[in-house]
Every structure is written in structure tokens, then in C-alpha cells.
Amino acid sequence: MKPRRLLHIIGPGILVAATGVGAGDLATASFTGSVLGLAILWAVLLGALMKFVLNEGLTRWQLATGTTLIEGCVEHFGRPARWAFLGYLVFWSFFVGAALMSAVGVTAHAIFPLTGTEPQDASTDKIVYGVLHSALAVVLVQVGGYRLFEKVMSVCISLMFLVVVVSAIALGPDLGGLLRGLLVPVIPAGGTAWTVALIGGVGGTVTVLCYGYWIREEGRLTTDDLATCRIDLATGYLMTAVFGVAMVIIGGTLGQLEGSGATLVVEMARTLETALGRAGPFAKWAFLIGAWAAVFSSLLGVWQSIPYLFADLWNLMRGASPQRTTIDTRSLPYRGYLYALAIVPVAGMTTGFQAMQKAYAIVGALFVPMLAVALLVLNGRAAWVGQQYRNSWLTVAMLAGTTLFFVLAAGLVVQGLLASAPAASAS
């Protein structure tokens, strides 16, 4: 099969994988591995499967009805759904935008410091690099369009996938422990919260909605394209799972790690340098470059795709009818949200928003179960999607299980935040 034809088939799935893996996912998987070891590998597979079921459901809805999931929710759940999602989207965009800019700034500083290696220099470089990468993403999205975006993302995910998987293999993990971790669901003592975080972090949250807009860019508009989309999504989430497994292996093999977010990734690179002996210096720089590719591809994916969601909502607010066409990336709503996404979160790189971050953590934990419930309702009505494309009993079971799991996850998040509230208020 020709490379261009292959990219046409699995391209949107690659975009899902590249966008869904950011600094937080890298840190969560590696840190969970360092704390709980290889016994928790099965959780990565379960998380990827859950996100596959969600994305397959929204794809089935879109191809069967000709409307995006947002359009379907607004049509069948009314105005409250529109305003609720708009509020969530703005909230999510600010904090995720700030986190991604900070993460890419930290990794870029580790590769090429601009002003020195002291902690205060890292803080300065983080902002400079974050702004530069944000501006670069805007240029790539506006000048190159979807096709250039797809190619850049494919290069980034190939680089990060290769580096992370090779690093995991080079560390020589215990094969017996690896197989047991993948096949035997066990939660080590005291590891429930980390297991929930690992499962929930695989494959992103709101970014799963963006797949519907990418397949429109590829010209997939009817149920004839459903089989291709399933292959595409399976490829994307398989890559996500392998990547997550590799990060858990690296964390579990290296042992106790310190730091958080992108700083943890930098610490992993330094630990790899020590663990791999003569190959250590090369491994360190290769891992940092791979981590940079992971974070920048996530930033670029968010910058390109999230404005689709806002533009879709904007059209609905103006009373436009749903159409089987792509969102005009030259339109004012798309470009306006892109520019806002690239500029406004800069404030979050220097200012602490402790209370808002707590609220964001709660809202983020609640998003996936709300999506699962929406798919249970929308794809459960033959009058809406057709008898052939209704949820099967297996899909219903998976969506119900996903809903219950993420409600549990949200409960754990709220419990943890409330438990830390006295300490936070005293500091």
C-alpha cells in the first residue's frame, strides 16, 4: 500500500493518538509505573479500550445522522447542553492551553537553555519557549491547513513513539512481570487512586470530540466509511496503548521518580542517562527530543482542533442548520478562537490559580461520563441513528461501565481535593 494511501486511512487515528498524549499523560504513566510497577500495565489497555468505545460511538452517530455529536446534543438535549458545553470548553481551553505551553517550554529549555540552567532561568525560558511554540502552532495551522498539520503530527508521533518504545526495550524489563501486568488485573495495595488516574488519562478527554471534524476533512461523510474509521481508531488507540505501556515500563524500571508534569519527564531523561551506561548520554537527548515531540504534537493538535468545536457551537447559536461539510478554518469564529487559545493562556503560565485548578480537575473528571451517557441516549434510539447503527449490548455494557468508572474517578478527585483543602487554605 502506498504511504499516501495508508496515511489517508489511518491519518485521523494518528491525530487522535498524537493529540491525546501530553506531558500530563507522560508523567502519570511513568510515575504510576515507578510507584506501582509493571503490575498496573493492564490499566493502560483498559483506558485505551474505553476511549476507543467512546470515539467509535461518536463516529457512528456522526456518519449515521450527518451531524456532529455537539449538533446532536443541542438538537435533542436543548439549549442547556449548548451553554453548558460552551462554558466547559472555555474553562478547559484556558487551563489546558497554559499547561501545554508550560510543558513544551520546560522540555525545550532542557534541550536548549536560552538564559542558563538555574531554576529561575527555567522559569523565564518556559514562558519564552511556550509563547514561541504557540505562535509556531498558529502559523502551521493557518498557513499549511489540515494537510500540513497532518504531516507534522505524523512526524512528531513517529518520533516520540520510536524513542519511547526503544527506551523501554533498552531498559530490559522483566518479561514475566510484563506479561502478568498486561494479562492479570491487579491493583497493588494503596494504588487505587493512581490506577484510576492512569486509566482516565489514556487518550485525552475533550479532544476525542475532534475526531469527527478530522474525518470530515478526509471526506468521510456516510456510513460507508464506518469500517475505515474503526480501523483508523483501532490503530490510533493501539499506538496510544503501546506508548502508555512503554512509559509505565520506563517508570517501573527506573524506580522512584521525583517531580511533576514536564519536570518529571526531564528527570526521567537524566535517570535514563545514568541507567544505560555508555549509551546514557544519547538516550537522554533522544528521550528529551521524543518528549518534546509528544508535548508539541499535543499542543498543535489542540490549537488546530479545539477551534472546530467553538466554530460549530457558534454556528448553532446563530441558528445555522447542521451540514455534512468541514468547518471553514478561515472563518472569524475559528480564527478568533485559535488566536485566543494561543494568547490568553499565557497568563496562566505565571499566575497561580489554585482554586480554579481544583474546579477544573473536578469538571475534567466529569466530562467523560457525561459523554458516555450522551452516547447511550443518542445511539440508543433507532429513530435517530437507524436500527443497524444502534448500540449493541456489548457497547451498552462498555459505556455503562465507563460511566461508572469515571463517576468513581470524579469522586476520588473530589475527595482528594476536599482532603487537601485545609492544608491549602493554611498555606
Protein Blocks (a to p, Z undefined) as FASTA:
>chain_A
ZZklmmmmmmmmmmmmmmmpcfklmmmmmmmmmmnommlmmmmmmmmmmmmmmmmmmmmm
mmmnopafklmmmmmnojmlmmmmmmmmmmmmmmmmmmmmmmmmmmmmmmmcfkbjbfkl
mmmmmmmmmmmmmmmmmmmmmmnommlmmmmmmmmmmmmmmmmmmmmmmnopafklmmmm
mmmccddehilmmmmmmmmmggpjmlmmmmmmmmmmnopabfklmmmmmmmmmmmmmmmm
mmmmmmmmmmmmnopaedehjllmmmmmmmmmmmnommmmmmmmmmmmmmmmmmmmmmmm
mmmmmmmmmmmmmmmmnopacddbdddfkbmklmmmmmmmmmmmmmmmmbccfklmmmmm
mmmmmmmmmmmmmmmmmmmpmklnopklgccfklmmmmmmmmmmmmmmmmmmmmmmmmmm
mmmmmZZ
